Amino acid sequence: MRLGVRGRVLMWLVLVVLPSVGVGWFTVEVISARLSERVEVDLENVRRLEAARINDALDDYVDDAMSLASGPHVVDFVGGVSRVRSGAVQGDDAVIGGYDGFDVIDPDAEVPLAELVFALQNKARTTGSEVVELKLVGDDGAMYGRTAGFGWEPYDPTVIDNVLATGDPAFGNAFRSAFGDDRLALVAPITTANGDVVGALVLETRLGPVVDLVVEHEGFGQTSEAHIAQPTAEGDAEFITLLRFERDAAFTKVVPASKGLPINQSLTSPGGQVVRSPDYRAVESILAIETLEATGWGLVVKIDSAEAFAPVAEVRRAVVVAGALTVLLIVVCTVLLLNPLARRVRKLSLAAKQIAAGRYQSSIGDHATDELGELARSIDQLAADLDADIKLRAVAERKLRHQVAHDDLTGIHNRHYATKMIEQLPDTWSVLFLDLDGFKNINDTHGHGVGDEVLQAVAGRLSHAAPEGATVARWGGDEFIMVLAGRNGEEARHIADGVRQRFRSPVVTSVGELGVNCSVGLATAGPELASADDVINQADSAMFAEKPNPREARRPWSSTEREVAAALAEGRIQTWFQPILTAEPDSTDVFGAEALARLRTTDGEIVAAGDFLPAVGDRSLQRELDRHVTRLATETTAQWRIDGLVGPDFQLSVNLGQASLCDPDLVGSIVRQLHDVDLPADTLAVEISEAATELDIDAILELTRAGVAVAIDDVGISNSNFDRLLQIQPRYAKLDRRWLATTHNETLVLDSLTRTCHALDLKMIAEGIETQAQHHLAHAHEVSYVQGFLFGRALRADQFTAGWLTGTPREVTASTGGLGDTD
């Protein structure tokens, strides 16, 4: 039988191409197997070396910990406190400390070994140890002392008990501290010379020296990397190092145990193994894994399979290309006598028909240099030009349609679209008209770029607040409307309340959080408002009438207001503290502190509140300033409580201005701030000054019901303050300094004021005391607490801590100086 052209091509493929391809493919598989073995051996070697380095570093940490725990003072003091508390020793044998610079220790104190803890911390620093924070516990697990920054919360709550029971040191979990650095917990037993465990030393050590070198494996390839995970309390795998392709994975990325990925397997592979599996990115990889016995960590050294077998892939491609070229050569040689010109002409004919039918996507692809090739390229170019022109026209039309209906900056609908849409509405519809308060001041202070960010954020809030079927549009400048089809006036008022609620939180911009308020007016179509213009004009008027002070809302900020706004955005508004003491003569017992605002200029000068607050007339800026000062004050007080520097009776006092006292969100804002720092409500006292002529009495009463104390400032200066004593029923009454004069008239007034306060069961605070005579006069009238220059000026938080909570008040106050309580 004679074979045709196709038969000959098939025979040639079978006899020449397929055997050649088979041999090449077999060679590729052999190379792949050998390369796989080599990659696995290299990964295992790297894993062993890295595990050995990490274990050496962990051993050094254990040596440092045991050295600190075996110090004579540690063993003697911890053991002594434990014996006294257990009743094993009494009398003179119960005396602990009092030598080598240590005070005599009170075993019954809440934190008996605070001095020893800080001495150990200093010792760790001077010896070059990686210890950051530490804590001492007794043999019953009770805390005897800890450093101020200690914050480790164990995943395994039994780790300290196990160390106390076995006498062997143990590592806790790694964690990221509140200060942003990564740490590793280590518990070392405190044992006597007889081997008795009398307590434990809990350390927070720097994690970096142990794990940082792991990430250097990124330099050995495009996808190679090494990382470490630790088991969580639930058995999941939590990364404690960054990942090459997820730089923020440390302490933020957790892989559930149910996924069974290599990182999970590494937590249960003490002998180590090599696996092929998808990695944390779901990319097929080769991974060497091992469980580090000392910490239970899982160590992974890996490389993507694609990179590991890239040489094999190159060879495989070469085999495929060679086979394809061979087939092509055979086909070309076989069809030399066929009619290529006929096929080319047929392709030209088909292409012409497709263009005539409006299909421009097909291409002839004839690259010959003869006349047919030139004709084919001309037809291809024509089809491409027609196709590109149609696509550009479609894009331009879509863009034009979008621009006609949408605002370029915010992306929501524009005024033109809203107007056209309103014309097609049914008889029942409502509209909300919104205007931003003080927006010009934001542009003047922070620039139009930040103003654009605010407008975009406002558009987003309105879009989320809009119910289904509503239309949100930018009317112009800082004005927006929300068209509510089919909504009556009652429904529109409910939606407007929701819009106002969304503006109670600040807007996040590139310069920080900015308080943005809006005024909302609404109107509903009806017999009296028949036309769309009438409805919108009515809503506009209602919006303007809602502004608490329309002239204030339109006026530009003063230079002082702009400076305060800039200081808020740049973190230059500080909170200083002036002590409030018990009124007993010669007493330095701190009852609480009054938080006072300070502005730090760009030159470093500190400006007292009395020098800039009176010039801040913008209500939104006043509220933002009050929220900032209150937040800083509550955060500082909460930290003092955590550090054990103040007790639960410590009273923090803050001043609120007129705008905050009339803020509908006053109670919610304060309660949220207290909740965020886990501070009890009765820790805070809000001072109401005589300058606050307008008050939301219901809001103040709701604040007291929430547990927050209220103090009436400057009692006796204004008649309104006497009314407030009865209306608000405050906890504290602050007596102005003028009534502490020794003249007859002032003494009569003081007698009357104190009798009134005693009758109302109010705690009195005498402020502005500068002389001992004033102090004795206040005490004689049974005033509970005192504050003033005689005792101390306002100080920064760190100075207040050193001077009144941990140091000698009189000496520190005299040496630090500072701006006083003249706010």
Steps between C-alpha positions, in 0.01 A plus 500: 500500500635840407513752782382853445659814641317474828592134531866574444493783761339267754755227432790747534356628830471146635845387383700818570327747727338278762812295588707818521246664726475187716875484553510870587210466740662205679819706538302787651339271757838361608638851543187600694540209744868580566428870542215425742732293718759779501246767592366292788852435636588872480177600676557244777855627555380860522224397738742315731745792506224752569348283774842464665557877492158571649548237773839653588339843533220354716760328722671838551164649603449218750852554642433873544165428665642244740784739587250771595275254686788359705614834640521501884255785540247330271509170688505665845230760435258279305548211740465732799170648378364154423591370848347801676179483298470127566554559874818292509694782672397777738652767718859606432540216254236669281724805430598501131742742329647807664850441365706550181302814423158330524228627733336270752230313311138482609395142412132591522527784246319459171832519311766422764798456266456797265847633593662163428325474161643830379845406637487178294394696193796735540731204548373340178562820310854550632600140418388529137213256545206496260256523795251787459243459778462257790267386779552310828246244627498297819470125542122541510496690171431837662661804333768659723611772257529591135651772283282774358494369142435132581196380306540133402176301489586124468331281241549212745385620846670201668854584389594680825338229716696233309830679563416535871414131512796359301775753570589505128504823295247528218431734213161663462354629178644780289287813473494860381502742791289812539813696405518333158809280556502120474580308818540143628388394848729284717424363848798408721463325839639666813656224704686488831834330554304191611318490167164623638297712257389817680371695201554585136654782297287581193693683226407681180802470267562647156383258232707657221845353584347150485297520180618797293773306317234259372376747240847525339415189301309729266833583335552148364237510226189664366263302725722340766424598857497377858248585770384395844155448651389425854193304619211704633286395793264335250783313322503726193825625345579869565789649301758681715726606212424701192435315175668579173170564330311630808728740683254568781419135575677490838234470778225587251470186287365178652451175305228278655611148588212363292676610178787258556751715312876442543514783754248300711697178449819673614351531849487116531823392326771478768728285279459720195382402153478621139158539342360613169185695546338839437646767730318783677438662157352176360810475272647154447831490691772278647528553874733375774317519835595432862359556848739682737473308828589788734215725386266280298555730199471372147799584273442498124764537226345497152524580132230504233497186286492716189833662591658176623421320176551797268801328328287193437224718358753662266616159376140386463418808294807441290385143427153623408638774277741257333219255436277773361775625270559147378132456421495836327800411288340172396172670414673773298703245310192288442274774359750677274297392196167619644344828400584755776383783284145362489484485880627857533245629251224313682604664828489841335149428370372385840652805673334736255160336562541533878586871472198554277285328765638728775732244668843655544666267755641235265849547355651351180853507636675466161854635544631415153683775309315447172191678372257265678681560828475879458130471418443277805677748730295788359176310571623414853586867564163613372321252730712606798437873436125447469491286817705756699281788379183321611647418843621858555160633401327265746737603782448869425122458498503317836724768650279780372186329633668459839626861512156632415349327804785488755727731698867463400642537854265287712364256241139550614229658287527868409251784514399459134403136549317569827298781340394280207413213732288722727289608201393137453407429862143416611298729724645365828869569551733672742845653481781548754727800443841476671771759549836442674572733794839670494615335175669821381715495813619147414604620153673808644687301768589174326470582129251408230648151464388412853170674431449269202569200726229624739249542215572147376458358850173692548369366168580147617321549833191638330497212250509247787232691692266521200214244502419288197357708217648829626726719287805680647647790301753776548308823460809719485803590715441341843125458447332163440142383456331166556181447298257256666242377250173381656602616851280719715617757755512260798710249308730778378554625857604151607750478213633850584566386858703210361702740284577722800607191697762414236663842540570452872828318423795691349614465139838332447722699259865510403561759777318302769144492635290811439166571665242577231146605588210557267168678509206312350177649378207304362187576305219285360301564184137586561222748423704790640821390329386396156812568292842338535661843547265576790587172674875545459487866609299402808757229586783751450331745737440228758864399477620854562258541790640184663846651534553596867658828391478562124744793511747289697465217247587736212782699662863405423725373777729739682875447502476345848231257385710399202801445730288284736363295209852446365627404847220243534582349162875489578468366857623822668210530745615353833326420828668616823389411851468705821468302826192512722588412862310416813449812709674376815791731598845376390334220302646397161235233433394535136124473464500566125614734225348762274589457130594827329562563128837624375597598143856442386597739221719395208787680680453282810336768718223380735184716501249474786133440425401845630709656223327326208165350611313834521585563132352165385147594409428225247279242671619200298860590580410541871344153504796345318741664747299378803484144360876501440589623851254258662636207298862576598403547867302175522771302319764630743285428807422149372873432462563628853241253628656214301845588636365508855592869546147611593220320673131461411411818697722724284279778352580642156345841426457648150358834384239506222411811302167641395487308170565160660243556776235564231616209278219241452770231498659619828408191701572253221839657424618489864367149561677375184829658605479344848412162348793516254752530786309273742460779758205497746259787451531626858873565443411803284360833618375759248544863608233752398620859505296814552600593141275222372179699482312237296465144625310190393379417851351168388834395350685598820256298711539203264877533544463477879275196461776339296726538805708802393544762773412866441681792663365855498795737455527855638214453749388834637610707200179472300137459605465230235736281696264496799216394269718221363574371848130421526431398138796272435571371850878484441750302705751786545485876552819693420537818708661795326824635652352845572287361785813379683605854585510583871292818479168513681276506188676211327492295819123552529457385138720195563294411809181518296640303207636218714177471700304475174735233362488301824123516496496362144752228598759625247873437514680837487826573320676830581698605193765765448660461847832683509562556874493294818239738643262415215572131553417517874189706428374236254569222749324689776185515285513121449595523133586148379767568238738778392707597196716796404854635461570438868501126428605477137460640153373310199757250368546271203385142557854370550583783743176443690580128525852567629393780733173382650463128435854360542719790629513774762224749409645824639848450356386392154243775473755761594757371252279446196304824509255531211188692412257520786129462543409840364285353218 
